[in-house]
């Protein structure tokens, strides 16, 4: 009967070399929408289009005051929505960074708790 193979895990130097070769263990970050893309996305929502068309109809029928008021509110709503979306995106990014998972691995023959993004190919994970 043979003894089960023992594994001391990767050395710190080997893990560092693999990490520099392969990069971090994380999903690629999604590209943020530019300001113009966000504005156009908001403008082409059905409710925004409806309000813009109604404002244009008011202006076309000669009631410029009502049309300007309606279009002004549409612009105000779009600006507020844009600001809130930007705040939400930054809050989600901060939460994503704050809640990074941890992993227990064997490195240099001992157990170490490391950030999940620092796990490399060949690491022995302890569950």
Secondary structure, DSSP 8 states (H G I E B T S, - for coil): ---------B-HHHHHHHHHHH--SS--------HHHHHHHHHTSHHHHHHHHHHHHHHHTT-HHHHHHHHHHHHHHHHHHHHHHHHHHHHHHHHHHHT--EEEEEETTEEEEEEGGG--TT-EE--
